[in-house]
């Protein structure tokens, strides 16, 4: 996780899952629009989820050597859970979001959706190709 960095647009790649390129400690990484993959609404400026109330940061994920960056509004560390603690995904969740959600955890009086990282990274890789 790092401070917010400006995403530099990539020519001929507008309106999709690619926000652009970001510089993270001298390394250029693809910054993807996770909200697009999950079918979440965007704010009028197009960069942040509509309900954002906290300061935005940049989160870098590494899955088997594939590094991608995402804009996030909130991170509370890494938490381990047992798969039996997952509850079913509610039917009210959008179709796109439910595709990548394996279940919901109750944590600190909140319902937190757990994403299938393998499926999500696969879909992002295909969408960026």
C-alpha contacts under 8 A as a table, 3 or more apart, distances in Angstrom:
res1	aa1	res2	aa2	distance
1	X	57	X	7.08
1	X	58	X	5.77
1	X	59	X	4.47
1	X	60	X	6.04
2	X	24	X	7.90
2	X	57	X	6.20
2	X	58	X	5.35
2	X	59	X	6.46
3	X	57	X	5.20
3	X	58	X	6.02
4	X	56	X	6.39
4	X	57	X	4.54
4	X	58	X	5.21
4	X	71	X	7.79
5	X	22	X	6.35
5	X	23	X	7.03
5	X	24	X	7.84
5	X	57	X	7.85
5	X	58	X	6.86
6	X	22	X	6.33
7	X	19	X	6.32
7	X	20	X	5.04
7	X	21	X	5.23
7	X	22	X	4.95
7	X	31	X	6.94
8	X	19	X	7.72
8	X	20	X	5.02
8	X	21	X	5.07
8	X	22	X	6.41
9	X	13	X	7.61
9	X	14	X	7.87
9	X	19	X	6.62
9	X	20	X	4.43
9	X	21	X	6.57
10	X	13	X	5.61
10	X	14	X	7.65
10	X	20	X	5.49
10	X	21	X	7.11
11	X	14	X	7.50
13	X	16	X	7.19
13	X	18	X	7.08
14	X	18	X	7.60
15	X	18	X	7.62
16	X	19	X	7.59
16	X	33	X	7.64
16	X	36	X	7.25
17	X	32	X	5.38
17	X	33	X	4.84
17	X	34	X	7.06
17	X	36	X	5.95
17	X	37	X	6.76
17	X	124	X	7.64
17	X	127	X	7.04
17	X	128	X	7.33
18	X	30	X	7.23
18	X	31	X	6.14
18	X	32	X	4.50
18	X	33	X	5.88
18	X	128	X	7.07
19	X	30	X	7.76
19	X	31	X	5.39
19	X	32	X	5.17
19	X	33	X	5.71
20	X	30	X	6.07
20	X	31	X	5.38
20	X	32	X	7.11
21	X	28	X	6.17
21	X	29	X	5.55
21	X	30	X	4.81
21	X	31	X	5.58
22	X	28	X	5.54
22	X	29	X	5.41
22	X	30	X	6.48
22	X	31	X	6.26
22	X	69	X	7.75
23	X	26	X	5.69
23	X	27	X	5.44
23	X	28	X	4.68
23	X	29	X	6.46
24	X	27	X	5.15
24	X	28	X	6.34
24	X	29	X	7.10
29	X	67	X	7.07
29	X	68	X	6.16
29	X	69	X	6.54
30	X	67	X	7.85
30	X	68	X	5.52
30	X	69	X	6.11
31	X	68	X	6.00
31	X	69	X	4.47
31	X	70	X	5.52
31	X	71	X	7.72
32	X	68	X	7.02
32	X	69	X	6.27
32	X	70	X	5.58
32	X	71	X	7.93
32	X	124	X	7.98
33	X	36	X	5.45
33	X	37	X	6.93
33	X	70	X	6.51
33	X	71	X	7.38
34	X	37	X	5.15
34	X	38	X	6.24
34	X	70	X	6.54
34	X	71	X	7.84
35	X	38	X	5.04
35	X	39	X	5.85
35	X	40	X	4.88
35	X	41	X	7.10
35	X	42	X	7.40
35	X	49	X	6.93
36	X	39	X	5.09
36	X	40	X	6.23
36	X	41	X	7.94
37	X	40	X	7.90
37	X	96	X	6.76
37	X	97	X	7.42
37	X	124	X	7.85
38	X	94	X	7.89
38	X	96	X	5.09
38	X	97	X	4.21
38	X	98	X	7.92
38	X	100	X	7.42
39	X	94	X	6.72
39	X	95	X	7.75
39	X	96	X	5.35
39	X	97	X	6.00
40	X	49	X	6.91
40	X	97	X	7.77
41	X	49	X	6.00
41	X	50	X	5.96
42	X	45	X	7.77
42	X	46	X	5.43
42	X	47	X	6.72
42	X	48	X	5.80
42	X	49	X	4.74
42	X	50	X	5.20
43	X	46	X	5.29
43	X	47	X	6.74
43	X	48	X	5.69
43	X	49	X	5.73
43	X	50	X	4.49
45	X	48	X	7.43
48	X	52	X	6.82
48	X	71	X	7.58
48	X	73	X	7.95
49	X	52	X	5.69
52	X	73	X	6.31
53	X	73	X	7.59
54	X	73	X	5.75
54	X	74	X	6.80
55	X	73	X	5.98
55	X	74	X	7.64
56	X	71	X	6.67
56	X	72	X	5.64
56	X	73	X	4.40
56	X	74	X	7.10
57	X	71	X	5.86
57	X	72	X	5.46
57	X	73	X	6.26
57	X	74	X	7.66
58	X	69	X	6.52
58	X	70	X	5.73
58	X	71	X	4.78
58	X	72	X	6.04
59	X	69	X	5.52
59	X	70	X	5.27
59	X	71	X	6.30
59	X	72	X	6.54
60	X	67	X	6.69
60	X	68	X	5.68
60	X	69	X	4.32
60	X	70	X	6.47
61	X	66	X	7.92
61	X	67	X	5.51
61	X	68	X	5.48
61	X	69	X	6.26
62	X	65	X	5.81
62	X	66	X	5.41
62	X	67	X	4.38
62	X	68	X	6.69
63	X	66	X	5.14
63	X	67	X	6.54
63	X	121	X	7.65
72	X	75	X	7.33
81	X	85	X	6.93
82	X	85	X	5.56
82	X	86	X	7.62
83	X	86	X	5.58
84	X	87	X	7.97
85	X	105	X	6.57
86	X	102	X	7.91
86	X	103	X	5.16
86	X	104	X	5.33
86	X	105	X	5.27
87	X	103	X	5.38
87	X	104	X	5.01
87	X	105	X	6.28
88	X	102	X	7.88
88	X	103	X	5.26
88	X	104	X	6.34
89	X	93	X	7.30
89	X	98	X	6.81
89	X	101	X	7.13
89	X	102	X	7.14
89	X	103	X	5.09
89	X	104	X	6.00
89	X	113	X	7.95
90	X	93	X	5.78
91	X	94	X	7.94
93	X	97	X	6.46
93	X	98	X	5.93
94	X	97	X	5.32
94	X	98	X	6.07
95	X	98	X	5.17
95	X	99	X	6.21
96	X	99	X	5.28
96	X	100	X	7.09
97	X	100	X	5.62
97	X	101	X	6.21
98	X	101	X	4.92
98	X	102	X	7.70
100	X	115	X	5.46
100	X	116	X	5.43
100	X	117	X	7.93
100	X	119	X	6.66
100	X	120	X	6.13
101	X	104	X	7.87
101	X	113	X	6.35
101	X	114	X	5.59
101	X	115	X	4.35
101	X	116	X	5.84
102	X	113	X	7.66
102	X	114	X	5.79
102	X	115	X	5.69
102	X	116	X	5.79
103	X	113	X	5.98
103	X	114	X	5.52
103	X	115	X	7.51
104	X	111	X	6.26
104	X	112	X	5.44
104	X	113	X	4.46
104	X	114	X	5.86
105	X	111	X	5.70
105	X	112	X	5.18
105	X	113	X	6.41
105	X	114	X	7.20
106	X	109	X	6.53
106	X	110	X	5.60
106	X	111	X	4.67
106	X	112	X	6.21
107	X	110	X	5.27
107	X	111	X	6.31
107	X	112	X	6.80
115	X	120	X	7.48
116	X	119	X	5.52
116	X	120	X	6.05
117	X	120	X	5.03
117	X	121	X	5.95
118	X	121	X	5.41
118	X	122	X	6.13
119	X	122	X	5.07
119	X	123	X	6.15
120	X	123	X	5.16
120	X	124	X	6.10
121	X	124	X	4.98
121	X	125	X	6.01
122	X	125	X	5.18
122	X	126	X	6.28
123	X	126	X	5.13
123	X	127	X	6.03
124	X	127	X	4.98
124	X	128	X	6.07
125	X	128	X	5.23
125	X	129	X	6.29
126	X	129	X	5.28
